Amino acid sequence: SGYPNFWAVLAIEVVLMGLAEAYRTGLTDPVFDELTVGDVSPGGRFDPLGLAESGDLEELKIKELKHCRLSMFAWLGCIMQRLATQEGP
């Protein structure tokens, strides 16, 4: 019908995420020799603007959490509006 089968997508997702977590935690050997077990960021920290070296990394982490919570609350508002009015996105 044009949409992928829900169960097929779920099965693929479970297998791929399970393999990624198994590699991360060391349950299975890494595929590539240069990866170490437990290395969350094998390419290094992604920081193209150099914000981590500005000294206020903890403050930036708190700001990121606040923005994430605000966006989740806004999305919940969109869902509730849709359920209440039966129209919208």
MOPAC internal coordinates of N, CA, C and O (Angstrom, degrees):
PM7 1SCF
backbone

  N    0.0000 0     0.00 0     0.00 0    0    0    0
  C    1.4489 1     0.00 0     0.00 0    1    0    0
  C    1.5240 1   111.65 1     0.00 0    2    1    0
  O    1.2310 1   119.84 1  -175.46 1    3    2    1
  N    1.3013 1   117.92 1     4.54 1    3    2    1
  C    1.4528 1   120.53 1  -179.81 1    5    3    2
  C    1.5150 1   113.19 1   101.28 1    6    5    3
  O    1.2310 1   119.93 1   153.15 1    7    6    5
  N    1.3310 1   117.73 1   -26.85 1    7    6    5
  C    1.4573 1   121.60 1   178.30 1    9    7    6
  C    1.5226 1   109.05 1   -96.04 1   10    9    7
  O    1.2310 1   120.08 1   -35.92 1   11   10    9
  N    1.3206 1   117.46 1   144.08 1   11   10    9
  C    1.4691 1   118.20 1   178.19 1   13   11   10
  C    1.5334 1   110.60 1   -71.32 1   14   13   11
  O    1.2310 1   121.55 1   -26.14 1   15   14   13
  N    1.2930 1   114.64 1   153.86 1   15   14   13
  C    1.4622 1   121.02 1   179.00 1   17   15   14
  C    1.5246 1   108.83 1   -67.37 1   18   17   15
  O    1.2310 1   120.26 1   -49.72 1   19   18   17
  N    1.3283 1   117.11 1   130.28 1   19   18   17
  C    1.4593 1   122.17 1  -177.73 1   21   19   18
  C    1.5180 1   111.66 1   -58.66 1   22   21   19
  O    1.2310 1   120.10 1   134.63 1   23   22   21
  N    1.3189 1   117.41 1   -45.37 1   23   22   21
  C    1.4581 1   120.78 1  -175.95 1   25   23   22
  C    1.5192 1   111.77 1   -68.96 1   26   25   23
  O    1.2310 1   120.27 1   146.40 1   27   26   25
  N    1.3327 1   117.09 1   -33.60 1   27   26   25
  C    1.4638 1   119.99 1   177.10 1   29   27   26
  C    1.5276 1   110.27 1   -67.08 1   30   29   27
  O    1.2310 1   120.56 1   136.47 1   31   30   29
  N    1.3247 1   116.53 1   -43.53 1   31   30   29
  C    1.4631 1   120.62 1   178.60 1   33   31   30
  C    1.5167 1   110.16 1   -63.94 1   34   33   31
  O    1.2310 1   120.07 1   137.37 1   35   34   33
  N    1.3239 1   117.46 1   -42.63 1   35   34   33
  C    1.4613 1   121.11 1   179.39 1   37   35   34
  C    1.5267 1   111.25 1   -62.71 1   38   37   35
  O    1.2310 1   120.20 1   137.11 1   39   38   37
  N    1.3232 1   117.23 1   -42.89 1   39   38   37
  C    1.4599 1   120.82 1   180.00 1   41   39   38
  C    1.5257 1   111.11 1   -64.21 1   42   41   39
  O    1.2310 1   120.16 1   135.97 1   43   42   41
  N    1.3227 1   117.30 1   -44.03 1   43   42   41
  C    1.4577 1   121.12 1   179.12 1   45   43   42
  C    1.5273 1   110.40 1   -63.24 1   46   45   43
  O    1.2310 1   120.49 1   137.77 1   47   46   45
  N    1.3193 1   116.67 1   -42.23 1   47   46   45
  C    1.4652 1   121.56 1   179.61 1   49   47   46
  C    1.5245 1   111.50 1   -62.75 1   50   49   47
  O    1.2310 1   120.53 1   136.31 1   51   50   49
  N    1.3233 1   116.59 1   -43.69 1   51   50   49
  C    1.4623 1   120.41 1  -179.53 1   53   51   50
  C    1.5304 1   110.53 1   -64.30 1   54   53   51
  O    1.2310 1   120.38 1   136.93 1   55   54   53
  N    1.3208 1   116.88 1   -43.07 1   55   54   53
  C    1.4662 1   120.31 1  -179.46 1   57   55   54
  C    1.5229 1   110.59 1   -65.66 1   58   57   55
  O    1.2310 1   119.81 1   132.74 1   59   58   57
  N    1.3281 1   117.96 1   -47.26 1   59   58   57
  C    1.4614 1   120.18 1  -177.17 1   61   59   58
  C    1.5239 1   111.96 1   -66.76 1   62   61   59
  O    1.2310 1   120.14 1   136.72 1   63   62   61
  N    1.3211 1   117.33 1   -43.28 1   63   62   61
  C    1.4674 1   119.33 1   178.65 1   65   63   62
  C    1.5256 1   110.79 1   -68.32 1   66   65   63
  O    1.2310 1   120.20 1   144.40 1   67   66   65
  N    1.3225 1   117.23 1   -35.60 1   67   66   65
  C    1.4631 1   120.23 1   176.75 1   69   67   66
  C    1.5133 1   112.07 1   -63.20 1   70   69   67
  O    1.2310 1   120.53 1   138.23 1   71   70   69
  N    1.3342 1   116.58 1   -41.77 1   71   70   69
  C    1.4656 1   119.99 1   177.38 1   73   71   70
  C    1.5223 1   111.47 1   -65.47 1   74   73   71
  O    1.2310 1   120.23 1   137.94 1   75   74   73
  N    1.3269 1   117.17 1   -42.06 1   75   74   73
  C    1.4613 1   120.14 1   179.56 1   77   75   74
  C    1.5274 1   110.87 1   -62.61 1   78   77   75
  O    1.2310 1   120.31 1   137.32 1   79   78   77
  N    1.3205 1   117.01 1   -42.68 1   79   78   77
  C    1.4641 1   119.97 1   178.85 1   81   79   78
  C    1.5210 1   111.26 1   -69.59 1   82   81   79
  O    1.2310 1   119.97 1   145.22 1   83   82   81
  N    1.3229 1   117.66 1   -34.78 1   83   82   81
  C    1.4638 1   120.23 1   177.78 1   85   83   82
  C    1.5257 1   110.60 1   -65.22 1   86   85   83
  O    1.2310 1   120.18 1   138.65 1   87   86   85
  N    1.3277 1   117.26 1   -41.35 1   87   86   85
  C    1.4671 1   119.85 1   176.52 1   89   87   86
  C    1.5198 1   111.22 1   -65.46 1   90   89   87
  O    1.2310 1   120.79 1   139.96 1   91   90   89
  N    1.3415 1   116.10 1   -40.04 1   91   90   89
  C    1.4624 1   119.96 1  -176.65 1   93   91   90
  C    1.5184 1   111.75 1   -67.42 1   94   93   91
  O    1.2310 1   120.46 1   139.25 1   95   94   93
  N    1.3179 1   116.72 1   -40.75 1   95   94   93
  C    1.4616 1   120.20 1  -175.83 1   97   95   94
  C    1.5155 1   113.33 1   -87.18 1   98   97   95
  O    1.2310 1   119.66 1   169.22 1   99   98   97
  N    1.3291 1   118.25 1   -10.78 1   99   98   97
  C    1.4564 1   120.99 1   176.97 1  101   99   98
  C    1.5147 1   114.40 1    93.36 1  102  101   99
  O    1.2310 1   119.64 1  -168.79 1  103  102  101
  N    1.3321 1   118.28 1    11.21 1  103  102  101
  C    1.4607 1   119.71 1   177.07 1  105  103  102
  C    1.5221 1   111.66 1   -67.84 1  106  105  103
  O    1.2310 1   120.55 1   149.09 1  107  106  105
  N    1.3253 1   116.56 1   -30.91 1  107  106  105
  C    1.4598 1   121.95 1   175.72 1  109  107  106
  C    1.5208 1   108.63 1  -125.45 1  110  109  107
  O    1.2310 1   120.86 1   -22.08 1  111  110  109
  N    1.2982 1   115.96 1   157.92 1  111  110  109
  C    1.4669 1   120.15 1   179.77 1  113  111  110
  C    1.5233 1   110.04 1   -72.72 1  114  113  111
  O    1.2310 1   120.05 1   -36.59 1  115  114  113
  N    1.3377 1   117.50 1   143.41 1  115  114  113
  C    1.4613 1   120.18 1   177.58 1  117  115  114
  C    1.5262 1   111.35 1   -62.68 1  118  117  115
  O    1.2310 1   120.71 1   -31.10 1  119  118  117
  N    1.3125 1   116.25 1   148.90 1  119  118  117
  C    1.4536 1   121.78 1  -179.41 1  121  119  118
  C    1.5201 1   110.42 1   -70.97 1  122  121  119
  O    1.2310 1   120.65 1   140.28 1  123  122  121
  N    1.3327 1   116.37 1   -39.72 1  123  122  121
  C    1.4553 1   121.52 1  -177.59 1  125  123  122
  C    1.5168 1   109.77 1  -102.24 1  126  125  123
  O    1.2310 1   120.57 1   -39.46 1  127  126  125
  N    1.3337 1   116.52 1   140.54 1  127  126  125
  C    1.4665 1   121.26 1  -176.74 1  129  127  126
  C    1.5209 1   112.77 1   -65.84 1  130  129  127
  O    1.2310 1   119.54 1   149.73 1  131  130  129
  N    1.3317 1   118.47 1   -30.27 1  131  130  129
  C    1.4635 1   120.21 1  -175.57 1  133  131  130
  C    1.5263 1   113.54 1   -78.34 1  134  133  131
  O    1.2310 1   119.96 1   170.79 1  135  134  133
  N    1.3392 1   117.68 1    -9.21 1  135  134  133
  C    1.4619 1   120.61 1   177.37 1  137  135  134
  C    1.5131 1   110.35 1   -83.28 1  138  137  135
  O    1.2310 1   120.54 1   -39.18 1  139  138  137
  N    1.3340 1   116.57 1   140.82 1  139  138  137
  C    1.4498 1   120.57 1   175.47 1  141  139  138
  C    1.5225 1   108.91 1  -109.83 1  142  141  139
  O    1.2310 1   120.68 1   -29.16 1  143  142  141
  N    1.3040 1   116.30 1   150.84 1  143  142  141
  C    1.4557 1   121.34 1  -179.14 1  145  143  142
  C    1.5254 1   108.80 1   -67.51 1  146  145  143
  O    1.2310 1   120.66 1   -46.49 1  147  146  145
  N    1.3111 1   116.34 1   133.51 1  147  146  145
  C    1.4540 1   121.31 1   179.35 1  149  147  146
  C    1.5100 1   114.07 1    86.86 1  150  149  147
  O    1.2310 1   119.66 1  -179.72 1  151  150  149
  N    1.3251 1   118.26 1     0.28 1  151  150  149
  C    1.4661 1   121.43 1   179.39 1  153  151  150
  C    1.5173 1   108.54 1   -81.52 1  154  153  151
  O    1.2310 1   120.32 1   -74.16 1  155  154  153
  N    1.3274 1   116.98 1   105.84 1  155  154  153
  C    1.4521 1   121.13 1  -175.97 1  157  155  154
  C    1.5223 1   111.14 1   -72.83 1  158  157  155
  O    1.2310 1   120.09 1   143.00 1  159  158  157
  N    1.3134 1   117.42 1   -37.00 1  159  158  157
  C    1.4712 1   122.10 1  -179.69 1  161  159  158
  C    1.5251 1   108.84 1  -119.46 1  162  161  159
  O    1.2310 1   119.95 1   -94.77 1  163  162  161
  N    1.3420 1   117.70 1    85.23 1  163  162  161
  C    1.4708 1   118.96 1  -175.01 1  165  163  162
  C    1.5202 1   113.63 1   -64.15 1  166  165  163
  O    1.2310 1   119.40 1   154.21 1  167  166  165
  N    1.3161 1   118.75 1   -25.79 1  167  166  165
  C    1.4585 1   121.04 1   178.64 1  169  167  166
  C    1.5178 1   112.87 1   -91.44 1  170  169  167
  O    1.2310 1   120.06 1  -177.07 1  171  170  169
  N    1.3191 1   117.49 1     2.93 1  171  170  169
  C    1.4531 1   121.61 1  -175.37 1  173  171  170
  C    1.5194 1   109.86 1    95.85 1  174  173  171
  O    1.2310 1   120.97 1   -10.17 1  175  174  173
  N    1.3087 1   115.76 1   169.83 1  175  174  173
  C    1.4615 1   120.76 1  -178.87 1  177  175  174
  C    1.5227 1   109.75 1   -68.25 1  178  177  175
  O    1.2310 1   120.56 1   -47.56 1  179  178  177
  N    1.3345 1   116.54 1   132.44 1  179  178  177
  C    1.4679 1   121.36 1   178.25 1  181  179  178
  C    1.5216 1   108.26 1   -80.95 1  182  181  179
  O    1.2310 1   120.84 1   -75.94 1  183  182  181
  N    1.3246 1   116.00 1   104.06 1  183  182  181
  C    1.4594 1   121.91 1  -178.13 1  185  183  182
  C    1.5270 1   109.08 1  -147.23 1  186  185  183
  O    1.2310 1   119.99 1  -108.40 1  187  186  185
  N    1.3643 1   117.62 1    71.60 1  187  186  185
  C    1.4579 1   119.23 1  -175.36 1  189  187  186
  C    1.5317 1   113.71 1   -67.67 1  190  189  187
  O    1.2310 1   119.48 1   157.13 1  191  190  189
  N    1.3359 1   118.59 1   -22.87 1  191  190  189
  C    1.4656 1   120.99 1  -179.18 1  193  191  190
  C    1.5207 1   112.88 1   -93.74 1  194  193  191
  O    1.2310 1   119.86 1   175.26 1  195  194  193
  N    1.3129 1   117.87 1    -4.74 1  195  194  193
  C    1.4538 1   121.27 1   178.90 1  197  195  194
  C    1.5209 1   113.58 1    70.67 1  198  197  195
  O    1.2310 1   119.82 1  -150.71 1  199  198  197
  N    1.3279 1   117.95 1    29.29 1  199  198  197
  C    1.4619 1   120.80 1  -177.95 1  201  199  198
  C    1.5230 1   112.68 1   -72.58 1  202  201  199
  O    1.2310 1   119.94 1   155.03 1  203  202  201
  N    1.3342 1   117.73 1   -24.97 1  203  202  201
  C    1.4602 1   120.35 1  -178.53 1  205  203  202
  C    1.5210 1   111.28 1   -68.74 1  206  205  203
  O    1.2310 1   119.91 1   156.16 1  207  206  205
  N    1.3106 1   117.78 1   -23.84 1  207  206  205
  C    1.4631 1   120.96 1  -178.30 1  209  207  206
  C    1.5179 1   112.88 1   -91.25 1  210  209  207
  O    1.2310 1   119.70 1  -178.00 1  211  210  209
  N    1.3272 1   118.18 1     2.00 1  211  210  209
  C    1.4570 1   120.16 1  -178.28 1  213  211  210
  C    1.5229 1   112.14 1   -79.12 1  214  213  211
  O    1.2310 1   119.78 1   170.01 1  215  214  213
  N    1.3287 1   118.03 1    -9.99 1  215  214  213
  C    1.4453 1   121.02 1   175.15 1  217  215  214
  C    1.5176 1   114.61 1    98.09 1  218  217  215
  O    1.2310 1   119.31 1   165.44 1  219  218  217
  N    1.3112 1   118.91 1   -14.56 1  219  218  217
  C    1.4616 1   120.96 1  -178.34 1  221  219  218
  C    1.5292 1   111.54 1  -112.62 1  222  221  219
  O    1.2310 1   120.72 1  -135.90 1  223  222  221
  N    1.3262 1   116.23 1    44.10 1  223  222  221
  C    1.4606 1   120.87 1  -177.42 1  225  223  222
  C    1.5239 1   111.11 1   -65.43 1  226  225  223
  O    1.2310 1   119.92 1   141.14 1  227  226  225
  N    1.3272 1   117.77 1   -38.86 1  227  226  225
  C    1.4641 1   120.34 1   179.74 1  229  227  226
  C    1.5259 1   110.97 1   -63.78 1  230  229  227
  O    1.2310 1   120.54 1   140.20 1  231  230  229
  N    1.3288 1   116.58 1   -39.80 1  231  230  229
  C    1.4674 1   120.55 1   177.52 1  233  231  230
  C    1.5244 1   110.64 1   -64.55 1  234  233  231
  O    1.2310 1   120.38 1   140.61 1  235  234  233
  N    1.3311 1   116.88 1   -39.39 1  235  234  233
  C    1.4625 1   120.50 1   178.27 1  237  235  234
  C    1.5274 1   111.36 1   -66.12 1  238  237  235
  O    1.2310 1   120.22 1   144.24 1  239  238  237
  N    1.3275 1   117.18 1   -35.76 1  239  238  237
  C    1.4651 1   120.30 1   177.57 1  241  239  238
  C    1.5233 1   110.54 1   -64.25 1  242  241  239
  O    1.2310 1   120.43 1   137.09 1  243  242  241
  N    1.3134 1   116.78 1   -42.91 1  243  242  241
  C    1.4641 1   120.93 1   179.38 1  245  243  242
  C    1.5256 1   110.39 1   -64.56 1  246  245  243
  O    1.2310 1   120.42 1   138.03 1  247  246  245
  N    1.3256 1   116.80 1   -41.97 1  247  246  245
  C    1.4652 1   120.06 1   178.37 1  249  247  246
  C    1.5237 1   110.73 1   -62.74 1  250  249  247
  O    1.2310 1   120.46 1   140.18 1  251  250  249
  N    1.3340 1   116.73 1   -39.82 1  251  250  249
  C    1.4595 1   119.96 1   179.45 1  253  251  250
  C    1.5219 1   110.65 1   -63.52 1  254  253  251
  O    1.2310 1   120.22 1   137.41 1  255  254  253
  N    1.3371 1   117.19 1   -42.59 1  255  254  253
  C    1.4615 1   120.11 1   177.84 1  257  255  254
  C    1.5239 1   111.58 1   -62.03 1  258  257  255
  O    1.2310 1   120.36 1   138.35 1  259  258  257
  N    1.3269 1   116.93 1   -41.65 1  259  258  257
  C    1.4618 1   120.07 1   179.74 1  261  259  258
  C    1.5256 1   111.14 1   -63.98 1  262  261  259
  O    1.2310 1   120.41 1   138.23 1  263  262  261
  N    1.3312 1   116.83 1   -41.77 1  263  262  261
  C    1.4637 1   119.90 1   179.59 1  265  263  262
  C    1.5290 1   110.92 1   -67.33 1  266  265  263
  O    1.2310 1   120.09 1   143.15 1  267  266  265
  N    1.3290 1   117.44 1   -36.85 1  267  266  265
  C    1.4623 1   120.34 1   178.55 1  269  267  266
  C    1.5211 1   110.64 1   -65.04 1  270  269  267
  O    1.2310 1   120.73 1   136.68 1  271  270  269
  N    1.3239 1   116.21 1   -43.32 1  271  270  269
  C    1.4675 1   119.21 1  -179.71 1  273  271  270
  C    1.5234 1   110.78 1   -65.48 1  274  273  271
  O    1.2310 1   120.52 1   141.44 1  275  274  273
  N    1.3159 1   116.62 1   -38.56 1  275  274  273
  C    1.4626 1   120.06 1   178.59 1  277  275  274
  C    1.5234 1   110.93 1   -64.76 1  278  277  275
  O    1.2310 1   120.60 1   138.36 1  279  278  277
  N    1.3280 1   116.46 1   -41.64 1  279  278  277
  C    1.4657 1   118.93 1  -179.81 1  281  279  278
  C    1.5271 1   111.61 1   -68.11 1  282  281  279
  O    1.2310 1   119.90 1   144.42 1  283  282  281
  N    1.3320 1   117.80 1   -35.58 1  283  282  281
  C    1.4637 1   119.75 1   176.53 1  285  283  282
  C    1.5291 1   110.59 1   -66.04 1  286  285  283
  O    1.2310 1   120.45 1   141.31 1  287  286  285
  N    1.3173 1   116.75 1   -38.69 1  287  286  285
  C    1.4594 1   120.37 1   178.26 1  289  287  286
  C    1.5311 1   110.90 1   -66.47 1  290  289  287
  O    1.2310 1   120.42 1   141.24 1  291  290  289
  N    1.3465 1   116.80 1   -38.76 1  291  290  289
  C    1.4693 1   120.48 1   177.84 1  293  291  290
  C    1.5283 1   110.41 1   -65.38 1  294  293  291
  O    1.2310 1   119.98 1   139.95 1  295  294  293
  N    1.3229 1   117.65 1   -40.05 1  295  294  293
  C    1.4526 1   120.76 1   178.63 1  297  295  294
  C    1.5253 1   110.63 1   -65.69 1  298  297  295
  O    1.2310 1   120.44 1   141.92 1  299  298  297
  N    1.3343 1   116.76 1   -38.08 1  299  298  297
  C    1.4536 1   120.27 1   175.58 1  301  299  298
  C    1.5275 1   110.46 1   -61.41 1  302  301  299
  O    1.2310 1   120.15 1   142.04 1  303  302  301
  N    1.3391 1   117.32 1   -37.96 1  303  302  301
  C    1.4620 1   120.90 1   176.44 1  305  303  302
  C    1.5175 1   112.09 1   -62.66 1  306  305  303
  O    1.2310 1   120.36 1   140.15 1  307  306  305
  N    1.3305 1   116.91 1   -39.85 1  307  306  305
  C    1.4737 1   120.17 1   177.08 1  309  307  306
  C    1.5238 1   111.05 1   -63.40 1  310  309  307
  O    1.2310 1   120.52 1   138.30 1  311  310  309
  N    1.3280 1   116.61 1   -41.70 1  311  310  309
  C    1.4552 1   120.23 1  -179.77 1  313  311  310
  C    1.5312 1   110.52 1   -66.16 1  314  313  311
  O    1.2310 1   120.47 1   136.62 1  315  314  313
  N    1.3322 1   116.71 1   -43.38 1  315  314  313
  C    1.4657 1   120.26 1  -179.90 1  317  315  314
  C    1.5362 1   111.50 1   -65.33 1  318  317  315
  O    1.2310 1   120.52 1   142.95 1  319  318  317
  N    1.3329 1   116.61 1   -37.05 1  319  318  317
  C    1.4648 1   119.63 1   176.42 1  321  319  318
  C    1.5166 1   110.52 1   -63.06 1  322  321  319
  O    1.2310 1   120.46 1   138.80 1  323  322  321
  N    1.3083 1   116.73 1   -41.20 1  323  322  321
  C    1.4682 1   121.54 1   179.44 1  325  323  322
  C    1.5314 1   109.90 1   -63.81 1  326  325  323
  O    1.2310 1   120.50 1   136.47 1  327  326  325
  N    1.3140 1   116.65 1   -43.53 1  327  326  325
  C    1.4634 1   119.52 1  -179.49 1  329  327  326
  C    1.5221 1   112.18 1   -68.77 1  330  329  327
  O    1.2310 1   119.89 1   144.68 1  331  330  329
  N    1.3261 1   117.81 1   -35.32 1  331  330  329
  C    1.4720 1   121.12 1  -177.77 1  333  331  330
  C    1.5182 1   112.15 1   -74.81 1  334  333  331
  O    1.2310 1   120.03 1   140.95 1  335  334  333
  N    1.3431 1   117.55 1   -39.05 1  335  334  333
  C    1.4622 1   120.33 1  -174.12 1  337  335  334
  C    1.5225 1   113.60 1   -99.90 1  338  337  335
  O    1.2310 1   119.99 1   166.94 1  339  338  337
  N    1.3218 1   117.63 1   -13.06 1  339  338  337
  C    1.4698 1   123.56 1  -176.97 1  341  339  338
  C    1.5257 1   112.51 1    59.52 1  342  341  339
  O    1.2310 1   120.26 1  -154.53 1  343  342  341
  N    1.3212 1   117.11 1    25.47 1  343  342  341
  C    1.4551 1   120.83 1   172.31 1  345  343  342
  C    1.5273 1   108.29 1  -151.38 1  346  345  343
  O    1.2310 1   120.91 1   -22.31 1  347  346  345
  N    1.2831 1   115.86 1   157.69 1  347  346  345
  C    1.4499 1   120.24 1  -179.35 1  349  347  346
  C    1.5179 1   110.93 1   125.64 1  350  349  347
  O    1.2310 1   120.70 1    14.20 1  351  350  349
  N    1.3202 1   116.27 1  -165.80 1  351  350  349
  C    1.4695 1   119.06 1  -176.09 1  353  351  350
  C    1.5082 1   113.69 1   -67.95 1  354  353  351
  O    1.2310 1   120.10 1   180.00 1  355  354  353

